[in-house]
Amino acid sequence: MTPLRTALLQGPGGVPGSTADSLAALDRAARRAAAQGARLLVASEMYLTGYAIGERIAELAEPADGPGARAVSRIAAEHGIAVAYGYPERDGDAVYNSAGLVGPDGARLADYRKTHLYGGFETSAFRPGDTPVVQADIDGVRVGMLVCYDVEFPENVRAHALAGTELLLVPTALMRPYEIVARTLLPARAFENQLYIAYANRCGTEGEGEGAITFTGLSCLAAPDGTVRARAGAGEDLITADVDPGRLRASRADNPYLRDRRPELYGSLV
């Protein structure tokens, strides 16, 4: 199978609170990524609106098929590249911290709602999702989705591995001082579960005063052999690397974690 070239967009998008700015930045990034041969572009958690926008989350939240989603679909179709992105999703009275995935033809492929909310800000603003594994296919690669804090729970990633996910997309908003998650945990998760992980983070500082958040950057594509195929620094960046199904099969043959599991011993975990 042909490797799936994957691009990760690290940045604030646009001005926090301005979906129009974020979409314009996404359009520019999609053009650049497609020119580099990428077939998939992954943006950060809450990409469309910004993360640290406080009470404006309820105001800016929109349905999964709302105007922001339709704009992303147009960008994807124009540049012939699949796009994954984070946004606040409204469903009736509930608001979710969600991630959407559209194909290179602009068709909507998947929507995922963050299942593990982080801290008082998120638990007060969002309702947690209840579907742990959401998947789609891009160019023959089985793609799964999580959001930020979700990937820090080993059960979530193992569930994807057992369900056949080959590339796990994780839009994130990892903040300082938790650089260990991007530097250490992500490569370990990829290795122990024998899959690729695309971890697309925000960067810079959002919010004011006590509510200000500084993001770590350090977006990366981690491979099933535990290596990092591409890594961003602390600032705005667009990085690309290949997800190679052949290398994945070889790595799974050499590292039999999934085959050697003994589920009958793990009942106490749940």
ChimeraX attribute file (.defattr): number of C-alpha atoms within 10 A of each C-alpha:
attribute: neighborCount
match mode: 1-to-1
recipient: residues
	/A:1	9
	/A:2	12
	/A:3	17
	/A:4	20
	/A:5	18
	/A:6	25
	/A:7	31
	/A:8	32
	/A:9	30
	/A:10	31
	/A:11	24
	/A:12	30
	/A:13	27
	/A:14	19
	/A:15	14
	/A:16	19
	/A:17	20
	/A:18	14
	/A:19	20
	/A:20	16
	/A:21	17
	/A:22	21
	/A:23	21
	/A:24	16
	/A:25	17
	/A:26	25
	/A:27	19
	/A:28	12
	/A:29	22
	/A:30	28
	/A:31	17
	/A:32	15
	/A:33	24
	/A:34	20
	/A:35	11
	/A:36	13
	/A:37	16
	/A:38	23
	/A:39	25
	/A:40	26
	/A:41	30
	/A:42	27
	/A:43	32
	/A:44	33
	/A:45	31
	/A:46	27
	/A:47	32
	/A:48	31
	/A:49	28
	/A:50	27
	/A:51	24
	/A:52	21
	/A:53	18
	/A:54	14
	/A:55	10
	/A:56	12
	/A:57	24
	/A:58	18
	/A:59	10
	/A:60	17
	/A:61	21
	/A:62	20
	/A:63	16
	/A:64	21
	/A:65	14
	/A:66	12
	/A:67	12
	/A:68	20
	/A:69	22
	/A:70	16
	/A:71	17
	/A:72	25
	/A:73	23
	/A:74	18
	/A:75	26
	/A:76	29
	/A:77	18
	/A:78	15
	/A:79	20
	/A:80	19
	/A:81	26
	/A:82	29
	/A:83	28
	/A:84	27
	/A:85	28
	/A:86	29
	/A:87	29
	/A:88	28
	/A:89	27
	/A:90	21
	/A:91	12
	/A:92	8
	/A:93	7
	/A:94	13
	/A:95	21
	/A:96	26
	/A:97	27
	/A:98	26
	/A:99	29
	/A:100	22
	/A:101	30
	/A:102	28
	/A:103	23
	/A:104	24
	/A:105	16
	/A:106	23
	/A:107	15
	/A:108	20
	/A:109	18
	/A:110	19
	/A:111	20
	/A:112	25
	/A:113	26
	/A:114	25
	/A:115	21
	/A:116	23
	/A:117	21
	/A:118	12
	/A:119	8
	/A:120	8
	/A:121	13
	/A:122	15
	/A:123	12
	/A:124	9
	/A:125	19
	/A:126	21
	/A:127	18
	/A:128	18
	/A:129	16
	/A:130	11
	/A:131	10
	/A:132	19
	/A:133	16
	/A:134	17
	/A:135	23
	/A:136	18
	/A:137	15
	/A:138	18
	/A:139	15
	/A:140	12
	/A:141	19
	/A:142	16
	/A:143	22
	/A:144	26
	/A:145	31
	/A:146	28
	/A:147	28
	/A:148	23
	/A:149	18
	/A:150	20
	/A:151	24
	/A:152	15
	/A:153	11
	/A:154	13
	/A:155	13
	/A:156	16
	/A:157	27
	/A:158	20
	/A:159	14
	/A:160	23
	/A:161	21
	/A:162	10
	/A:163	14
	/A:164	15
	/A:165	27
	/A:166	26
	/A:167	32
	/A:168	24
	/A:169	30
	/A:170	28
	/A:171	33
	/A:172	30
	/A:173	29
	/A:174	26
	/A:175	18
	/A:176	12
	/A:177	10
	/A:178	11
	/A:179	15
	/A:180	11
	/A:181	19
	/A:182	20
	/A:183	16
	/A:184	11
	/A:185	15
	/A:186	24
	/A:187	23
	/A:188	18
	/A:189	23
	/A:190	27
	/A:191	22
	/A:192	19
	/A:193	24
	/A:194	28
	/A:195	29
	/A:196	31
	/A:197	29
	/A:198	28
	/A:199	32
	/A:200	36
	/A:201	32
	/A:202	33
	/A:203	26
	/A:204	16
	/A:205	14
	/A:206	19
	/A:207	15
	/A:208	10
	/A:209	7
	/A:210	6
	/A:211	11
	/A:212	12
	/A:213	19
	/A:214	17
	/A:215	24
	/A:216	24
	/A:217	29
	/A:218	23
	/A:219	33
	/A:220	28
	/A:221	29
	/A:222	29
	/A:223	28
	/A:224	27
	/A:225	22
	/A:226	19
	/A:227	15
	/A:228	18
	/A:229	15
	/A:230	18
	/A:231	22
	/A:232	20
	/A:233	13
	/A:234	17
	/A:235	16
	/A:236	17
	/A:237	18
	/A:238	21
	/A:239	20
	/A:240	22
	/A:241	21
	/A:242	19
	/A:243	25
	/A:244	18
	/A:245	20
	/A:246	11
	/A:247	14
	/A:248	19
	/A:249	15
	/A:250	12
	/A:251	18
	/A:252	18
	/A:253	12
	/A:254	10
	/A:255	17
	/A:256	13
	/A:257	13
	/A:258	14
	/A:259	9
	/A:260	8
	/A:261	10
	/A:262	8
	/A:263	7
	/A:264	7
	/A:265	8
	/A:266	9
	/A:267	7
	/A:268	6
	/A:269	6
	/A:270	4
